[in-house]
Structure formats: structure tokens, C-alpha cells
Amino acid sequence: MKHYGEICLIVNDAGSGAPPPPPGSGADWGPGWHHDPMPDTYTHGHHESVLRSHTWRTVDNSAAYLLDALAPGQDLLDIGCGPGTITADLATRVAPGRVVGIDVSEEIVTQAQDLAARSGLSHLSFTTGDVYALDFDDASFDIVHAHQVLQHLSRPVDALIEMRRVVRPGGVVAVRDGDFAAYPWAPADPLLDRWLDLYHEVTRHNGAEADAGRHLLGWAHAAGFSEVVATSSTWTFADAERRKWWGELWADRVRLSAFADQALAYGLSNRAELEDIAQAWLRWAASPDGFFAVVHGEVLARD
Ligand SMILES: C[S@@+](CC[C@H](N)C(=O)[O-])C[C@H]1O[C@@H](n2cnc3c(N)ncnc32)[C@H](O)[C@@H]1O
């Protein structure tokens, strides 16, 4: 039996069949009853238009800040691994260390498992898992990594505390996230301004921080790490081929992905506006002056 409250589920793991406790009854609840925070809503989902971007990612374009900390034989956990291209690349760099990719989405883990099977890397595996409750003992990994995951969470500091729990003494927790408010582009277009506003509105509704990049240093301090190095890096889309890829990908995302579904379900937009924004992305992609940079914050956190 589940009660859907505003910020939590009340669940009974013991399956005793006993009635739920009255609100506010706290520690006097019967066996098995406890609060579970509501699961986060992942803004992007795993539509093909989203995966077009995720499957393009490598260590060189998305985790270069971590390269100096990598060494053969390290055990590595990649959280929120998505389709697993970064994870598989990391696995080639720390072989023969054990590399595990986890993601809360069963559907995307299946895709990542196919990639692992094709890669022939026997030290690489993927499984479902939740960053808030990692199914690993304390101090299990040398490197604990998450790329573009904290920006989608309602409790990023709790996530970092849990990541810190499973990293070995002397190991590294590495996170990198976008900072939407910092993205520069040209030419100016009011519909692309509206895209950014809408993105902030949808993520705010989901309790997530779209401008996470600038907060990573503070979040790592709040999670208790004693040594945190913060840097930044970008993806730049400013030639015809990259512009076409990035512009078409976003045109499809604003029409077809979970972002579109959520913008409509939350009453923040309508089909006509989403179509107008998609056309603005295609106009941007076709402009020889089109420039777009995706700014990321990143931290390497140690104790
Ligand atoms: C933007 S994608 C990044 C995927 C991959 N790291 C990459 O950069 O290509 C974010 C991923 O985090 C996953 N995710 C969201 N909440 C999570 C949670 N609580 N625990 C584990 N994974 C989560 C999503 O399912 C999604 O695959």
C-alpha cells in the first residue's frame, strides 16, 4: 500500500498488511513503515533524439578533466551511465580494473549491456541502480564518476554523500554537469530565449537545478569532501556539420522527447509553441553565423 504525499511515499517493506500510521506519528510507526522520498523525474527521458547526444560521448569530449586521475587496475563506478559510451571508454583506460555502470532506467541499462557484450571487455558490466542508495559496500571503488546526472536530481548533495561512501580512501569522486544559464549562442532569437526559459521552468518543476555546473564546488563541500578541485569545459557547435547535428537534435527534443511531454503536462507550453521553438533551432542550424557553447562545471573531490 502506498500513499502519494507531496514529498514522500509512505511504504511498508515488511508487508505486514497493517494500516499506515497517522500523519505526524513519527518514530511510533509499526514494523516496516518508513518515509521514502518521491523518485525524481528525469527531464530528458531516453528518446532517440536524446540518445543521439548521449551515444556521441567519450572520455575525451566529456571527461577529460578526469584523465590525469585514471590508472590501469582502478575499480570504477559510473553512475547514471545512460547508454554507456563514456563508461566503456573509461573501461579501456583502467583495464583490468572492474568497471560498473549503473542507471536508474532499466531500458537504458539493457542498451548499455548490449554495448558491453559487443565491446568484448570482460571487466565491464552494467546494472540498474539508484545514486541515492548504491548497492555497494563502503570504499568499493577507486573512482566514482557521474556525467550530467546531478543536474537532474532534487537532492544532489545526498547523491554526493552516497558517492563519497563508496569511494576508497585516496580515491576520487568526479562529477561534470551543464550550466544552462551560462550557454552562449548567436544569432540571437527570441524563440531560443524562450527555449531556455522553458527548460528552466520544466526542470524547476522537477526539483532539478539546470544551472548545476556552477554549484558543484559548493555541493561537494556540503557533502563533506576536504579537497575539491573545480574546473570548467565546453562543447562548441560552430561549423556546418556540428550545427546541423546539434540544431536538429534539439528541434526533435523539443517536439518528441520527455521534455516536450513534461512541458505540455505541466501546462508550461503548447504544441504550437514547441513547433515554433523547433523551427528556431533549425534556423539556427542553417545559419552560417550559428555558434553555441555548452558550458560545464566539473569537480574532482577527495578526502
Ligand atoms: C543526461 S543522462 C547522462 C547519461 C551519461 N552519463 C552520459 O553523459 O552520456 C542522465 C542519466 O542519469 C540517469 N539517472 C537519473 N536519476 C538517477 C538516479 N537517481 N540514479 C541513477 N541514475 C539516474 C538517467 O536515467 C539518465 O540516463
The ligand as a Tripos MOL2 file, in Angstrom:
@<TRIPOS>MOLECULE
LIG
   27    29     1     0     0
SMALL
NO_CHARGES

@<TRIPOS>ATOM
      1 C1         21.8450   13.2150  -19.0330 C.3       1 LIG1
      2 S1         21.8800   11.4650  -18.8110 S.3       1 LIG1
      3 C2         23.6340   11.1810  -18.7900 C.3       1 LIG1
      4 C3         24.0000    9.8100  -19.2840 C.3       1 LIG1
      5 C4         25.5370    9.5840  -19.3490 C.3       1 LIG1
      6 N1         26.1600    9.8060  -18.0760 N.3       1 LIG1
      7 C5         26.1170   10.4650  -20.4150 C.2       1 LIG1
      8 O1         26.6120   11.5480  -20.0910 O.co2     1 LIG1
      9 O2         26.0260   10.1030  -21.5910 O.co2     1 LIG1
     10 C6         21.4410   11.2510  -17.0920 C.3       1 LIG1
     11 C7         21.2460    9.7920  -16.7140 C.3       1 LIG1
     12 O3         21.0760    9.7210  -15.2910 O.3       1 LIG1
     13 C8         20.1130    8.7180  -15.0070 C.3       1 LIG1
     14 N2         19.5730    8.9590  -13.6620 N.ar      1 LIG1
     15 C9         18.6550    9.8690  -13.2900 C.ar      1 LIG1
     16 N3         18.4070    9.7710  -11.9690 N.ar      1 LIG1
     17 C10        19.1930    8.7710  -11.4980 C.ar      1 LIG1
     18 C11        19.3730    8.1750  -10.2170 C.ar      1 LIG1
     19 N4         18.6780    8.5900   -9.1500 N.pl3     1 LIG1
     20 N5         20.2730    7.1730  -10.0940 N.ar      1 LIG1
     21 C12        20.9700    6.7170  -11.1770 C.ar      1 LIG1
     22 N6         20.8050    7.2210  -12.4200 N.ar      1 LIG1
     23 C13        19.9350    8.2360  -12.5760 C.ar      1 LIG1
     24 C14        19.0950    8.8620  -16.1400 C.3       1 LIG1
     25 O4         18.3030    7.6930  -16.2970 O.3       1 LIG1
     26 C15        19.9910    9.1630  -17.3300 C.3       1 LIG1
     27 O5         20.3350    8.0030  -18.0460 O.3       1 LIG1
@<TRIPOS>BOND
     1     1     2 1
     2     2     3 1
     3     2    10 1
     4     3     4 1
     5     4     5 1
     6     5     6 1
     7     5     7 1
     8     7     8 2
     9     7     9 1
    10    10    11 1
    11    11    12 1
    12    11    26 1
    13    12    13 1
    14    13    14 1
    15    13    24 1
    16    14    15 ar
    17    14    23 ar
    18    15    16 ar
    19    16    17 ar
    20    17    18 ar
    21    17    23 ar
    22    18    19 1
    23    18    20 ar
    24    20    21 ar
    25    21    22 ar
    26    22    23 ar
    27    24    25 1
    28    24    26 1
    29    26    27 1
@<TRIPOS>SUBSTRUCTURE
     1 LIG1         1 GROUP 0 **** ****
